[in-house]
Amino acid sequence: MLFHLFVGIPIQEQILDPESPLQMIYFDGKRFLGMYSQPAESFCVTEIAELVRAAVIKLNEVAFRNIQSYQATPVIIPEILIG
């Protein structure tokens, strides 16, 4: 079974065309802006730390000019890929 991780921040604004690799997702009734990891069977701690670091850098590049309700603490959302 494969899964991937999404690292992002909750936002209220709709960003129509987020800069790659950023994506908008909806989870638990909330909108998030962030990025996905590559699909994998498992992740080691260093891979997760690198993903969070890369996501925070990319989010900081766009957040202050596009997002009014910027929240600096990212969340990690795991998703299972069936197939």
C-alpha positions, 0 to 999 in steps of 0.5 A: 500500500502506498501513501503520501503526505501533504504538508500545508497551512489552513487558509481562508482565501481561494488561490486560483493558480497556486505556484507549483509545487503548491496545491490547494486541498480540502480536508475536514471542511477546511481549505489548505495550501501546501505540497505533497510528498512523492508516494511511498510505502513508508517514510523515515523521519529525515524524509518527513523533516525535509518535506516540512522544510521544503514546504515551509520555504515554498509557503513563505515565498507566496504566503505573505503576498497572497494570504491574509490569514497566514498561519505559520504552523504547517500541518501534516495530512497523510493520504492512502493511495489505493491501487 
